[in-house]
């Protein structure tokens, strides 16, 4: 895509969000404020790239363990049980989907389109949130997602339209703020620890054999060194993804705060665009960073 095309696409998204904010102040529907729905589509693709790796890091560590000769392993050490990590990844995916569906619903409401609602998400979140192996932040995220889903269900049942958008935003601001920060904590704290453990396993797996390599194993050593460097680079990319994920959650929280503020005052279109523009740009950059890293070999 050309630079001009990319810039125009971004401008249209900014304009869409500006229309959304105008609708908060009681303006007549200006056809379609698709900015939030478009951002939701991008988030729906990017965010799982990070949260799904909560389970994948456990699997990678087990692969290293299984490929380490038994004589080189600590006697009491065993492969990890990855089931709790897969459950956590599934739990995070459901909560993320709730958050994304909520912002998508705001976009649809701002254009006065009927808002859809999938009740199966509610049941899935309820089921996964009772697992006691989850951290406090993961459990809090599940509770917040429940509250948002109930609000969406009520809004869909009541046939909300654009004039009730401000009401929906105000009612859900506390849950959105809490959900975004809970998801951020799970990734930047719990997942970060998992990656730190993986890095330790990676160093242990490679460094010992590399240090004991014999002179006649020079070519094999070069190949191992290259693979080690590749794995370390991939691991660093995942660490960088943590930062981008946290930034995306902060931006979603800030965007919702700004929408709530605009719901309580009458700002002209130029001022609204000025206020939300940097947040939207920052959010798109964070999502793009996650997506680009996931495409690396």
N, C-alpha and C positions, 0 to 999 in steps of 0.2 A: 504494500500500500504506500502511496506517495506521502511525503510530509504534509502536503496540502490536504490530502484526503483524511489523514489521521487527525490533523488540526480541526478540520470541519466536523468530523465525527465527535470530537471532544466538545466543540462549541455547541453542537446540537444537544449534547447531554447536559451541559451547563444550562442551556436555555430551558430544557425540560424541567430541570430542578427549580429553575426560577418560576416557571409556570406553577409547579407544585406549591411553592411557598406563597405565590399569589392566591392560590385557591384556599390556603389557610385563612386568608383575610377576607374571604367571602366573595372573591371575584368570580365572574361567570366562567364556565369551562371553556378553555381555549383549545379544544379538540383533543389533544393527547399529551400528557406530561409523562413521557416514557423514560425520563432520566433514571428514576429509582429502579424501575424494572430492568433497565439495561445494566445498571450496576449490580443488581441482584443476580443477573445471569452470569456476570463475570465472577462474582463471589462464589456462586454455586460450583464453578469449575475450579477456582484457585484454592479456596480454603481447605478442601479435603486433601490436597496435595501434602499439606503439613499434618493435619490431624490423623490421617490414615497411617502415617509413619510411626505412630505410637505403638502399633502392633508390629510393623515391619522391622523396627530396631531390635525387638526381641528375637525375631526370626534370624536376623543377620548374626546376632551374638551366638545363637545356638549353632549356626553353621560354622562359625569359627571354633566353637567348642568341639563340635563333632569331628572337625578336621585336625584337631590337635591330638598327637599320639597320647595314649592313656598314661604312659610313663611321665609325660610332661605336665599332666594336670594335677592340681591339688587333690589329694585322696578323697576329700569329702565333697568336692565340687560336682554338681550335676547340671544337666541342661535345664534351662528355665521353662516354667510352665507359661506359655504365651497366651493361654485362654483369657486371663484377666485383662491383659493388654488389648486383646482383640475386642473384648466387651467394652473397654473404655473407649477405644477408637470408634466403635459403633455408637456408643452413647454420645460422644462428641459430634459425630456426623448428624445425628438426629437433632441435637440442640442447635447446631449451626443451621440446619435446614429450617428450623423454626424462625431463627433470626432473619434468615434470608427471605423466607416466605412473608414475614411481617413487612419488610421494606418493599417487597414486591407488591404486597397488598396496598401499601400507601401510594405506590405509583399508580395502581389501577384505580384506587378511589379518587386520586387527584384528577383523573381524566373522566370521572363519573361512570366508570365501567363497573359491571357487577363483580363482586369480589368472591373468588372461589375459596373453598376450605376443605382440606383433606382430614377427616376425622381419624384416619388410621395413624397419622403422625402422633396424635394425642395418646393413643393406646401404646404405641411403641415407646414413647418417652417415659410413660408411666412404668412400663415393664422394666426398662433398663435402669431407671433411677433408683431402684431399691437395692441394687448391688452394693453391699457394704464395703467392698474392696476399693471403691472409688474414693478419691480425695474429697475433702470438704468443698473445694471449689467445683469439682465435677458434680457433686450432689446439688450444690447451690444453683449451678447452671440448669440442671434438670427442673428444679422447682420454678426458676424464673421462666423457663420455656413453657412450663405448664400454664403459668399465669397469662403469658402472651397468647398462647393457643386458645385459652378460654375466651379471652377478649376478642380474638379474631372470629371464633365461632359465634359469639354473641353478635358481633358486628355483621357477619354474613347472614345470620338468622333475621336480624332486624332490618336488613337491606340498606346498610349504610351507603351514603353517597358523599360527594365532595364536601358538602356543607358540614358534615359530621367528622371530617378528617381531623380537625384540631382537637376535637373531643377524644378521638381514639389515640392521638399522639400524647396528649396530656395524661390520659389514664395509664399509658404503658411506659412512660418515660423512666420511672424507677426500675421497672423490670428490665428494660433494655439496657440501662446503665449497669445494672448488676450482672446481667447475662454476659455482656461483652467483657466485663472485667473478670468474671469467673472463667470464661473460656480462655482469656488471655493468661490467667494464672496457671491453668492446667498445662498450657503449652510452654510458657516461659519458665515454669518451675518444674513440674513433674516430668514433662517430656525432655526438658533440658538435662535433668539428672539421668534419664535413660540414655541420652546421647553421650553424656560424660562416661557412663559405664561402658558404652560401646567403644568409645575411643580407647579406654584402658584395655579392653579385650583385644582391640585391633593392634595396639602397640605391643602387647604381650605376644600375640600370635606371630607378628612379623619380626620384631627386633631380635629375639633370641636366636632363631635360625640364621638371620642375616649376620649376626655377630660371630657365629660359629662356622660360617661358610669357609670351605677350604679353597686354596688358590686354584685348584683344577675345576672349581665350580663357578668360575668367573661369569660365564655367560648365563648360567641359571640364576646367579645372584642379581645380575642386571635386570632380568625379567621380573624377579621378585620385588626388587626395588621400585620398578615402574608400577607394578600392581599396588604396592603399598602406597605410593604417592597418589595413585588414582583413587584408592579407597579413602585416603585422608582428605583429598580434595572434595570428594562426594560428601563426606561427613561434615566438612566445613560449610558446604553449601546448605546442608540441612540446618546447621546452626544459624546461618544467615536467614534461613526461612523462618526461624523462631522470631527474629527481630521484625521481619516484615509482617508476620501474623499478628504480633502484638500491636504493631502500628495500625494495621487494618482494624483491629478491635477498637483501638482508641479513636480512630477516625469515624467509625460507625457511631460510637457513643457521642462524639462531638457533633456529628451531622444531626443526630436526633435531638440533641440539646438545642441546636440552632433552629431546627424546624419547630420545636416547642416554643422557643422564644418568638419566632415569627407568627405563631398562632395567636400570640397575645398582644400583638401590636400591628399597626398598619405601616408597612415599609414599601416604598416604591420598588419597581422591578430592578432598577439599576442598583439600588442599595442591597436588595436581597441577593442578586448575583454576585455582588462584591463580597458579601459575607460568606456565602457558601462555596464560592469558587475555589479557594485554597484547600478547603476540606475535601472537596470532591477530587481535586487534582492529586492530593496526597493519598487518598484512598485508592484511586486508580493506579497510582505508582506502586503502592504496596502490593496490590493484587497482581499487577504485571510482573513485579519482581518474583513473586512466588511462582507464577506460571513459567517464567523464563528459566528459573533454576530447575524446575521439574522437567524441562525439555532437554537439559544437558545430559550427555551420555554418562 
